[in-house]
Amino acid sequence: MDIQIGDRLEMKKAHPCGNRTFEVLRIGMDFRLRCTGCGREFLSPRHNIEKHVRQIKREEL
Ligand SMILES: [Zn+2]
């Protein structure tokens, strides 16, 4: 799956705050994501994220 820093991921599962869109801050074995609803940042393993992504939103520059 092609995920890049700065992408916004729409997930199948919502964050506890109810938001489903997350910004990618760092990529590696673990991804660092920021919830665009409440602003909280967290780490999650790549395979776990790829399993739950519904859509990748990328702003073309
Ligand atoms: Zn949140």
N, CA, C, O and the ligand as a Tripos MOL2 file, in Angstrom:
@<TRIPOS>MOLECULE
protein
  245   243    62     0     0
PROTEIN
NO_CHARGES

@<TRIPOS>ATOM
      1 N           0.8530   -1.1980    0.0000 N.3       1 MET1
      2 CA          0.0000    0.0000    0.0000 C.3       1 MET1
      3 C           0.8840    1.2410    0.0000 C.2       1 MET1
      4 O           1.8540    1.3200    0.7540 O.2       1 MET1
      5 N           0.5500    2.1980   -0.8380 N.am      2 ASP2
      6 CA          1.3770    3.3920   -1.0020 C.3       2 ASP2
      7 C           0.8850    4.5080   -0.0800 C.2       2 ASP2
      8 O          -0.0580    5.2310   -0.3990 O.2       2 ASP2
      9 N           1.5450    4.6280    1.0640 N.am      3 ILE3
     10 CA          1.1930    5.6820    2.0100 C.3       3 ILE3
     11 C           2.4150    6.5780    2.1840 C.2       3 ILE3
     12 O           3.5210    6.0850    2.4060 O.2       3 ILE3
     13 N           2.2200    7.8780    2.0830 N.am      4 GLN4
     14 CA          3.3250    8.8270    2.2080 C.3       4 GLN4
     15 C           3.0660    9.7940    3.3520 C.2       4 GLN4
     16 O           1.9290    9.9950    3.7790 O.2       4 GLN4
     17 N           4.1600   10.3930    3.8400 N.am      5 ILE5
     18 CA          4.0280   11.4130    4.8750 C.3       5 ILE5
     19 C           3.1790   12.5560    4.3420 C.2       5 ILE5
     20 O           3.3650   13.0040    3.2110 O.2       5 ILE5
     21 N           2.2640   13.0160    5.1500 N.am      6 GLY6
     22 CA          1.3850   14.1170    4.7460 C.3       6 GLY6
     23 C           0.0420   13.6460    4.2210 C.2       6 GLY6
     24 O          -0.8970   14.4350    4.1120 O.2       6 GLY6
     25 N          -0.0580   12.3470    3.8910 N.am      7 ASP7
     26 CA         -1.3360   11.8120    3.4470 C.3       7 ASP7
     27 C          -2.3390   11.8430    4.5880 C.2       7 ASP7
     28 O          -1.9730   11.8240    5.7630 O.2       7 ASP7
     29 N          -3.6040   11.8920    4.2170 N.am      8 ARG8
     30 CA         -4.6670   11.7530    5.2020 C.3       8 ARG8
     31 C          -5.3620   10.4310    4.9470 C.2       8 ARG8
     32 O          -5.7840   10.1330    3.8300 O.2       8 ARG8
     33 N          -5.4680    9.6590    5.9910 N.am      9 LEU9
     34 CA         -6.0520    8.3250    5.8720 C.3       9 LEU9
     35 C          -7.4400    8.3160    6.4720 C.2       9 LEU9
     36 O          -7.6470    8.7050    7.6210 O.2       9 LEU9
     37 N          -8.3920    7.8600    5.6650 N.am     10 GLU10
     38 CA         -9.7290    7.6470    6.1970 C.3      10 GLU10
     39 C          -9.8040    6.1990    6.6370 C.2      10 GLU10
     40 O          -9.6140    5.2910    5.8280 O.2      10 GLU10
     41 N         -10.0820    5.9740    7.9200 N.am     11 MET11
     42 CA        -10.0450    4.6420    8.4890 C.3      11 MET11
     43 C         -11.4500    4.0630    8.6330 C.2      11 MET11
     44 O         -12.4450    4.7850    8.7040 O.2      11 MET11
     45 N         -11.4900    2.7260    8.6730 N.am     12 LYS12
     46 CA        -12.7830    2.0450    8.8710 C.3      12 LYS12
     47 C         -13.2520    2.2010   10.3060 C.2      12 LYS12
     48 O         -14.4490    2.2670   10.5870 O.2      12 LYS12
     49 N         -12.2660    2.2580   11.2210 N.am     13 LYS13
     50 CA        -12.6100    2.4150   12.6320 C.3      13 LYS13
     51 C         -12.3800    3.8560   13.0610 C.2      13 LYS13
     52 O         -11.3510    4.4470   12.7350 O.2      13 LYS13
     53 N         -13.3200    4.4130   13.7810 N.am     14 ALA14
     54 CA        -13.2000    5.8010   14.2260 C.3      14 ALA14
     55 C         -12.3620    5.8850   15.4950 C.2      14 ALA14
     56 O         -12.3020    4.9450   16.2880 O.2      14 ALA14
     57 N         -11.7210    7.0270   15.6630 N.am     15 HIS15
     58 CA        -11.0220    7.3490   16.9080 C.3      15 HIS15
     59 C         -12.0820    7.5150   18.0110 C.2      15 HIS15
     60 O         -13.2500    7.7670   17.7120 O.2      15 HIS15
     61 N         -11.6820    7.3760   19.2710 N.am     16 PRO16
     62 CA        -12.6520    7.5810   20.3590 C.3      16 PRO16
     63 C         -13.3770    8.9250   20.2840 C.2      16 PRO16
     64 O         -14.4890    9.0550   20.7970 O.2      16 PRO16
     65 N         -12.7610    9.9220   19.6520 N.am     17 CYS17
     66 CA        -13.4100   11.2360   19.5420 C.3      17 CYS17
     67 C         -14.4490   11.2590   18.4280 C.2      17 CYS17
     68 O         -15.1650   12.2490   18.2790 O.2      17 CYS17
     69 N         -14.5480   10.1820   17.6400 N.am     18 GLY18
     70 CA        -15.5580   10.1050   16.5930 C.3      18 GLY18
     71 C         -15.0490   10.4310   15.2030 C.2      18 GLY18
     72 O         -15.7620   10.2420   14.2170 O.2      18 GLY18
     73 N         -13.8250   10.9170   15.1170 N.am     19 ASN19
     74 CA        -13.2330   11.2830   13.8320 C.3      19 ASN19
     75 C         -12.6320   10.0460   13.1510 C.2      19 ASN19
     76 O         -12.1880    9.1110   13.8170 O.2      19 ASN19
     77 N         -12.6270   10.0580   11.8150 N.am     20 ARG20
     78 CA        -12.1000    8.9040   11.0750 C.3      20 ARG20
     79 C         -10.9070    9.2530   10.2150 C.2      20 ARG20
     80 O         -10.3510    8.3690    9.5630 O.2      20 ARG20
     81 N         -10.4920   10.5060   10.1890 N.am     21 THR21
     82 CA         -9.4050   10.9220    9.3000 C.3      21 THR21
     83 C          -8.1500   11.2300   10.1100 C.2      21 THR21
     84 O          -8.1990   11.9340   11.1190 O.2      21 THR21
     85 N          -7.0210   10.6850    9.6420 N.am     22 PHE22
     86 CA         -5.7610   10.8100   10.3660 C.3      22 PHE22
     87 C          -4.6670   11.2590    9.4080 C.2      22 PHE22
     88 O          -4.6090   10.8280    8.2570 O.2      22 PHE22
     89 N          -3.8030   12.1320    9.9090 N.am     23 GLU23
     90 CA         -2.6860   12.6270    9.1070 C.3      23 GLU23
     91 C          -1.4530   11.7890    9.4110 C.2      23 GLU23
     92 O          -1.1820   11.4660   10.5670 O.2      23 GLU23
     93 N          -0.6990   11.4360    8.3560 N.am     24 VAL24
     94 CA          0.5120   10.6330    8.5280 C.3      24 VAL24
     95 C           1.6880   11.5510    8.8370 C.2      24 VAL24
     96 O           2.0240   12.4220    8.0350 O.2      24 VAL24
     97 N           2.3120   11.3600    9.9940 N.am     25 LEU25
     98 CA          3.4410   12.1980   10.4110 C.3      25 LEU25
     99 C           4.7720   11.4960   10.1920 C.2      25 LEU25
    100 O           5.7710   12.1360    9.8640 O.2      25 LEU25
    101 N           4.7850   10.1800   10.3720 N.am     26 ARG26
    102 CA          6.0350    9.4460   10.2290 C.3      26 ARG26
    103 C           5.7290    8.0360    9.7590 C.2      26 ARG26
    104 O           4.7160    7.4410   10.1240 O.2      26 ARG26
    105 N           6.6440    7.5120    8.9270 N.am     27 ILE27
    106 CA          6.4550    6.1920    8.3360 C.3      27 ILE27
    107 C           7.6270    5.3060    8.7220 C.2      27 ILE27
    108 O           8.7650    5.7710    8.7940 O.2      27 ILE27
    109 N           7.3570    4.0420    8.9700 N.am     28 GLY28
    110 CA          8.4030    3.0890    9.3080 C.3      28 GLY28
    111 C           7.7450    1.7730    9.6870 C.2      28 GLY28
    112 O           6.6570    1.4620    9.2020 O.2      28 GLY28
    113 N           8.3890    1.0030   10.5430 N.am     29 MET29
    114 CA          7.7430   -0.1900   11.0800 C.3      29 MET29
    115 C           6.4510    0.2020   11.7690 C.2      29 MET29
    116 O           5.4190   -0.4560   11.6380 O.2      29 MET29
    117 N           6.5460    1.3040   12.5100 N.am     30 ASP30
    118 CA          5.3540    1.9180   13.1070 C.3      30 ASP30
    119 C           5.0940    3.2450   12.4080 C.2      30 ASP30
    120 O           6.0240    3.9670   12.0500 O.2      30 ASP30
    121 N           3.8270    3.5500   12.2200 N.am     31 PHE31
    122 CA          3.4470    4.8510   11.6790 C.3      31 PHE31
    123 C           3.0460    5.7540   12.8340 C.2      31 PHE31
    124 O           2.4330    5.3010   13.8000 O.2      31 PHE31
    125 N           3.3940    7.0330   12.7340 N.am     32 ARG32
    126 CA          2.8660    7.9980   13.6810 C.3      32 ARG32
    127 C           1.7490    8.7680   12.9870 C.2      32 ARG32
    128 O           1.9510    9.3720   11.9340 O.2      32 ARG32
    129 N           0.5860    8.7360   13.5880 N.am     33 LEU33
    130 CA         -0.5790    9.4120   13.0210 C.3      33 LEU33
    131 C          -1.0870   10.4770   13.9740 C.2      33 LEU33
    132 O          -0.9190   10.3790   15.1900 O.2      33 LEU33
    133 N          -1.7120   11.4990   13.3990 N.am     34 ARG34
    134 CA         -2.3800   12.5070   14.2110 C.3      34 ARG34
    135 C          -3.8550   12.5220   13.8410 C.2      34 ARG34
    136 O          -4.2210   12.6310   12.6700 O.2      34 ARG34
    137 N          -4.6760   12.4110   14.8450 N.am     35 CYS35
    138 CA         -6.1170   12.5080   14.6390 C.3      35 CYS35
    139 C          -6.4530   13.9410   14.2430 C.2      35 CYS35
    140 O          -6.0680   14.8820   14.9380 O.2      35 CYS35
    141 N          -7.1710   14.1150   13.1250 N.am     36 THR36
    142 CA         -7.5020   15.4720   12.6900 C.3      36 THR36
    143 C          -8.7070   16.0170   13.4500 C.2      36 THR36
    144 O          -9.0830   17.1760   13.2740 O.2      36 THR36
    145 N          -9.3110   15.1860   14.2900 N.am     37 GLY37
    146 CA        -10.4380   15.6570   15.0950 C.3      37 GLY37
    147 C          -9.9760   16.2650   16.4040 C.2      37 GLY37
    148 O         -10.2840   17.4170   16.7060 O.2      37 GLY37
    149 N          -9.2290   15.4790   17.1850 N.am     38 CYS38
    150 CA         -8.8320   15.9360   18.5250 C.3      38 CYS38
    151 C          -7.3530   16.3080   18.5970 C.2      38 CYS38
    152 O          -6.9090   16.8580   19.6050 O.2      38 CYS38
    153 N          -6.5770   16.0160   17.5400 N.am     39 GLY39
    154 CA         -5.1800   16.4260   17.5200 C.3      39 GLY39
    155 C          -4.2300   15.4810   18.2380 C.2      39 GLY39
    156 O          -3.0290   15.7440   18.2970 O.2      39 GLY39
    157 N          -4.7410   14.3960   18.7800 N.am     40 ARG40
    158 CA         -3.8830   13.4660   19.5100 C.3      40 ARG40
    159 C          -2.9940   12.6800   18.5410 C.2      40 ARG40
    160 O          -3.4290   12.3050   17.4520 O.2      40 ARG40
    161 N          -1.7610   12.4390   18.9440 N.am     41 GLU41
    162 CA         -0.8270   11.6650   18.1170 C.3      41 GLU41
    163 C          -0.6100   10.3030   18.7500 C.2      41 GLU41
    164 O          -0.6380   10.1500   19.9710 O.2      41 GLU41
    165 N          -0.3930    9.3080   17.8840 N.am     42 PHE42
    166 CA         -0.1480    7.9680   18.4110 C.3      42 PHE42
    167 C           0.6180    7.1560   17.3840 C.2      42 PHE42
    168 O           0.6520    7.4930   16.2010 O.2      42 PHE42
    169 N           1.2360    6.0750   17.8590 N.am     43 LEU43
    170 CA          1.9510    5.1460   16.9960 C.3      43 LEU43
    171 C           1.0880    3.9180   16.7680 C.2      43 LEU43
    172 O           0.3560    3.4820   17.6560 O.2      43 LEU43
    173 N           1.1860    3.3630   15.5510 N.am     44 SER44
    174 CA          0.4730    2.1320   15.2520 C.3      44 SER44
    175 C           1.2890    1.3380   14.2440 C.2      44 SER44
    176 O           1.8630    1.9280   13.3290 O.2      44 SER44
    177 N           1.3590    0.0100   14.3830 N.am     45 PRO45
    178 CA          2.1320   -0.7890   13.4260 C.3      45 PRO45
    179 C           1.5700   -0.6660   12.0170 C.2      45 PRO45
    180 O           0.3580   -0.5540   11.8350 O.2      45 PRO45
    181 N           2.4440   -0.6870   11.0290 N.am     46 ARG46
    182 CA          2.0510   -0.5420    9.6240 C.3      46 ARG46
    183 C           0.9560   -1.5290    9.2150 C.2      46 ARG46
    184 O          -0.0300   -1.1470    8.5850 O.2      46 ARG46
    185 N           1.1360   -2.7970    9.5790 N.am     47 HIS47
    186 CA          0.1550   -3.7980    9.1310 C.3      47 HIS47
    187 C          -1.2230   -3.5160    9.7080 C.2      47 HIS47
    188 O          -2.2450   -3.7950    9.0810 O.2      47 HIS47
    189 N          -1.2340   -2.9590   10.9130 N.am     48 ASN48
    190 CA         -2.5080   -2.6510   11.5520 C.3      48 ASN48
    191 C          -3.2030   -1.4870   10.8370 C.2      48 ASN48
    192 O          -4.4210   -1.4890   10.6620 O.2      48 ASN48
    193 N          -2.4150   -0.5040   10.4330 N.am     49 ILE49
    194 CA         -2.9800    0.6430    9.7190 C.3      49 ILE49
    195 C          -3.4850    0.2080    8.3530 C.2      49 ILE49
    196 O          -4.5990    0.5560    7.9610 O.2      49 ILE49
    197 N          -2.6630   -0.5620    7.6170 N.am     50 GLU50
    198 CA         -3.0660   -0.9700    6.2650 C.3      50 GLU50
    199 C          -4.3480   -1.7860    6.2800 C.2      50 GLU50
    200 O          -5.1370   -1.7490    5.3350 O.2      50 GLU50
    201 N          -4.5410   -2.5190    7.3630 N.am     51 LYS51
    202 CA         -5.7390   -3.3530    7.4770 C.3      51 LYS51
    203 C          -6.9950   -2.4970    7.6300 C.2      51 LYS51
    204 O          -8.0890   -2.9100    7.2440 O.2      51 LYS51
    205 N          -6.8270   -1.2980    8.1960 N.am     52 HIS52
    206 CA         -7.9950   -0.4940    8.5470 C.3      52 HIS52
    207 C          -8.2070    0.7310    7.6640 C.2      52 HIS52
    208 O          -9.1650    1.4780    7.8640 O.2      52 HIS52
    209 N          -7.3190    0.9440    6.6850 N.am     53 VAL53
    210 CA         -7.4920    2.1130    5.8140 C.3      53 VAL53
    211 C          -8.6430    1.8790    4.8480 C.2      53 VAL53
    212 O          -8.7350    0.8250    4.2170 O.2      53 VAL53
    213 N          -9.5180    2.8680    4.7390 N.am     54 ARG54
    214 CA        -10.5760    2.8030    3.7460 C.3      54 ARG54
    215 C         -10.1530    3.5720    2.4890 C.2      54 ARG54
    216 O         -10.4210    3.1490    1.3650 O.2      54 ARG54
    217 N          -9.4920    4.7030    2.7060 N.am     55 GLN55
    218 CA         -9.1350    5.5550    1.5700 C.3      55 GLN55
    219 C          -7.9430    6.4260    1.9290 C.2      55 GLN55
    220 O          -7.8100    6.8730    3.0680 O.2      55 GLN55
    221 N          -7.0640    6.6690    0.9350 N.am     56 ILE56
    222 CA         -5.9370    7.5830    1.1130 C.3      56 ILE56
    223 C          -6.2710    8.8810    0.3840 C.2      56 ILE56
    224 O          -6.5840    8.8850   -0.8060 O.2      56 ILE56
    225 N          -6.1950    9.9760    1.1270 N.am     57 LYS57
    226 CA         -6.4730   11.2790    0.5290 C.3      57 LYS57
    227 C          -5.1660   12.0460    0.4310 C.2      57 LYS57
    228 O          -4.5230   12.3320    1.4410 O.2      57 LYS57
    229 N          -4.7850   12.3730   -0.7800 N.am     58 ARG58
    230 CA         -3.5300   13.0880   -0.9870 C.3      58 ARG58
    231 C          -3.8160   14.3800   -1.7310 C.2      58 ARG58
    232 O          -4.4830   14.3910   -2.7660 O.2      58 ARG58
    233 N          -3.2990   15.4640   -1.1830 N.am     59 GLU59
    234 CA         -3.4720   16.7510   -1.8550 C.3      59 GLU59
    235 C          -2.3580   16.9170   -2.8570 C.2      59 GLU59
    236 O          -1.1830   16.9390   -2.4910 O.2      59 GLU59
    237 N          -2.7230   17.0370   -4.1390 N.am     60 GLU60
    238 CA         -1.7280   17.2200   -5.1940 C.3      60 GLU60
    239 C          -1.2250   18.6460   -5.1580 C.2      60 GLU60
    240 O          -2.0070   19.5950   -5.0800 O.2      60 GLU60
    241 N           0.0920   18.7880   -5.2160 N.am     61 LEU61
    242 CA          0.6750   20.1270   -5.1570 C.3      61 LEU61
    243 C           0.9730   20.6310   -6.5660 C.2      61 LEU61
    244 O           1.4700   21.7450   -6.7310 O.2      61 LEU61
    245 ZN         -9.4270   11.9060   17.9040 Zn       62 ZN62
@<TRIPOS>BOND
     1     1     2 1
     2     2     3 1
     3     3     4 2
     4     3     5 am
     5     5     6 1
     6     6     7 1
     7     7     8 2
     8     7     9 am
     9     9    10 1
    10    10    11 1
    11    11    12 2
    12    11    13 am
    13    13    14 1
    14    14    15 1
    15    15    16 2
    16    15    17 am
    17    17    18 1
    18    18    19 1
    19    19    20 2
    20    19    21 am
    21    21    22 1
    22    22    23 1
    23    23    24 2
    24    23    25 am
    25    25    26 1
    26    26    27 1
    27    27    28 2
    28    27    29 am
    29    29    30 1
    30    30    31 1
    31    31    32 2
    32    31    33 am
    33    33    34 1
    34    34    35 1
    35    35    36 2
    36    35    37 am
    37    37    38 1
    38    38    39 1
    39    39    40 2
    40    39    41 am
    41    41    42 1
    42    42    43 1
    43    43    44 2
    44    43    45 am
    45    45    46 1
    46    46    47 1
    47    47    48 2
    48    47    49 am
    49    49    50 1
    50    50    51 1
    51    51    52 2
    52    51    53 am
    53    53    54 1
    54    54    55 1
    55    55    56 2
    56    55    57 am
    57    57    58 1
    58    58    59 1
    59    59    60 2
    60    59    61 am
    61    61    62 1
    62    62    63 1
    63    63    64 2
    64    63    65 am
    65    65    66 1
    66    66    67 1
    67    67    68 2
    68    67    69 am
    69    69    70 1
    70    70    71 1
    71    71    72 2
    72    71    73 am
    73    73    74 1
    74    74    75 1
    75    75    76 2
    76    75    77 am
    77    77    78 1
    78    78    79 1
    79    79    80 2
    80    79    81 am
    81    81    82 1
    82    82    83 1
    83    83    84 2
    84    83    85 am
    85    85    86 1
    86    86    87 1
    87    87    88 2
    88    87    89 am
    89    89    90 1
    90    90    91 1
    91    91    92 2
    92    91    93 am
    93    93    94 1
    94    94    95 1
    95    95    96 2
    96    95    97 am
    97    97    98 1
    98    98    99 1
    99    99   100 2
   100    99   101 am
   101   101   102 1
   102   102   103 1
   103   103   104 2
   104   103   105 am
   105   105   106 1
   106   106   107 1
   107   107   108 2
   108   107   109 am
   109   109   110 1
   110   110   111 1
   111   111   112 2
   112   111   113 am
   113   113   114 1
   114   114   115 1
   115   115   116 2
   116   115   117 am
   117   117   118 1
   118   118   119 1
   119   119   120 2
   120   119   121 am
   121   121   122 1
   122   122   123 1
   123   123   124 2
   124   123   125 am
   125   125   126 1
   126   126   127 1
   127   127   128 2
   128   127   129 am
   129   129   130 1
   130   130   131 1
   131   131   132 2
   132   131   133 am
   133   133   134 1
   134   134   135 1
   135   135   136 2
   136   135   137 am
   137   137   138 1
   138   138   139 1
   139   139   140 2
   140   139   141 am
   141   141   142 1
   142   142   143 1
   143   143   144 2
   144   143   145 am
   145   145   146 1
   146   146   147 1
   147   147   148 2
   148   147   149 am
   149   149   150 1
   150   150   151 1
   151   151   152 2
   152   151   153 am
   153   153   154 1
   154   154   155 1
   155   155   156 2
   156   155   157 am
   157   157   158 1
   158   158   159 1
   159   159   160 2
   160   159   161 am
   161   161   162 1
   162   162   163 1
   163   163   164 2
   164   163   165 am
   165   165   166 1
   166   166   167 1
   167   167   168 2
   168   167   169 am
   169   169   170 1
   170   170   171 1
   171   171   172 2
   172   171   173 am
   173   173   174 1
   174   174   175 1
   175   175   176 2
   176   175   177 am
   177   177   178 1
   178   178   179 1
   179   179   180 2
   180   179   181 am
   181   181   182 1
   182   182   183 1
   183   183   184 2
   184   183   185 am
   185   185   186 1
   186   186   187 1
   187   187   188 2
   188   187   189 am
   189   189   190 1
   190   190   191 1
   191   191   192 2
   192   191   193 am
   193   193   194 1
   194   194   195 1
   195   195   196 2
   196   195   197 am
   197   197   198 1
   198   198   199 1
   199   199   200 2
   200   199   201 am
   201   201   202 1
   202   202   203 1
   203   203   204 2
   204   203   205 am
   205   205   206 1
   206   206   207 1
   207   207   208 2
   208   207   209 am
   209   209   210 1
   210   210   211 1
   211   211   212 2
   212   211   213 am
   213   213   214 1
   214   214   215 1
   215   215   216 2
   216   215   217 am
   217   217   218 1
   218   218   219 1
   219   219   220 2
   220   219   221 am
   221   221   222 1
   222   222   223 1
   223   223   224 2
   224   223   225 am
   225   225   226 1
   226   226   227 1
   227   227   228 2
   228   227   229 am
   229   229   230 1
   230   230   231 1
   231   231   232 2
   232   231   233 am
   233   233   234 1
   234   234   235 1
   235   235   236 2
   236   235   237 am
   237   237   238 1
   238   238   239 1
   239   239   240 2
   240   239   241 am
   241   241   242 1
   242   242   243 1
   243   243   244 2
@<TRIPOS>SUBSTRUCTURE
     1 MET1         2 RESIDUE 1 A MET
     2 ASP2         6 RESIDUE 1 A ASP
     3 ILE3        10 RESIDUE 1 A ILE
     4 GLN4        14 RESIDUE 1 A GLN
     5 ILE5        18 RESIDUE 1 A ILE
     6 GLY6        22 RESIDUE 1 A GLY
     7 ASP7        26 RESIDUE 1 A ASP
     8 ARG8        30 RESIDUE 1 A ARG
     9 LEU9        34 RESIDUE 1 A LEU
    10 GLU10       38 RESIDUE 1 A GLU
    11 MET11       42 RESIDUE 1 A MET
    12 LYS12       46 RESIDUE 1 A LYS
    13 LYS13       50 RESIDUE 1 A LYS
    14 ALA14       54 RESIDUE 1 A ALA
    15 HIS15       58 RESIDUE 1 A HIS
    16 PRO16       62 RESIDUE 1 A PRO
    17 CYS17       66 RESIDUE 1 A CYS
    18 GLY18       70 RESIDUE 1 A GLY
    19 ASN19       74 RESIDUE 1 A ASN
    20 ARG20       78 RESIDUE 1 A ARG
    21 THR21       82 RESIDUE 1 A THR
    22 PHE22       86 RESIDUE 1 A PHE
    23 GLU23       90 RESIDUE 1 A GLU
    24 VAL24       94 RESIDUE 1 A VAL
    25 LEU25       98 RESIDUE 1 A LEU
    26 ARG26      102 RESIDUE 1 A ARG
    27 ILE27      106 RESIDUE 1 A ILE
    28 GLY28      110 RESIDUE 1 A GLY
    29 MET29      114 RESIDUE 1 A MET
    30 ASP30      118 RESIDUE 1 A ASP
    31 PHE31      122 RESIDUE 1 A PHE
    32 ARG32      126 RESIDUE 1 A ARG
    33 LEU33      130 RESIDUE 1 A LEU
    34 ARG34      134 RESIDUE 1 A ARG
    35 CYS35      138 RESIDUE 1 A CYS
    36 THR36      142 RESIDUE 1 A THR
    37 GLY37      146 RESIDUE 1 A GLY
    38 CYS38      150 RESIDUE 1 A CYS
    39 GLY39      154 RESIDUE 1 A GLY
    40 ARG40      158 RESIDUE 1 A ARG
    41 GLU41      162 RESIDUE 1 A GLU
    42 PHE42      166 RESIDUE 1 A PHE
    43 LEU43      170 RESIDUE 1 A LEU
    44 SER44      174 RESIDUE 1 A SER
    45 PRO45      178 RESIDUE 1 A PRO
    46 ARG46      182 RESIDUE 1 A ARG
    47 HIS47      186 RESIDUE 1 A HIS
    48 ASN48      190 RESIDUE 1 A ASN
    49 ILE49      194 RESIDUE 1 A ILE
    50 GLU50      198 RESIDUE 1 A GLU
    51 LYS51      202 RESIDUE 1 A LYS
    52 HIS52      206 RESIDUE 1 A HIS
    53 VAL53      210 RESIDUE 1 A VAL
    54 ARG54      214 RESIDUE 1 A ARG
    55 GLN55      218 RESIDUE 1 A GLN
    56 ILE56      222 RESIDUE 1 A ILE
    57 LYS57      226 RESIDUE 1 A LYS
    58 ARG58      230 RESIDUE 1 A ARG
    59 GLU59      234 RESIDUE 1 A GLU
    60 GLU60      238 RESIDUE 1 A GLU
    61 LEU61      242 RESIDUE 1 A LEU
    62 ZN62       245 GROUP 0 **** ****
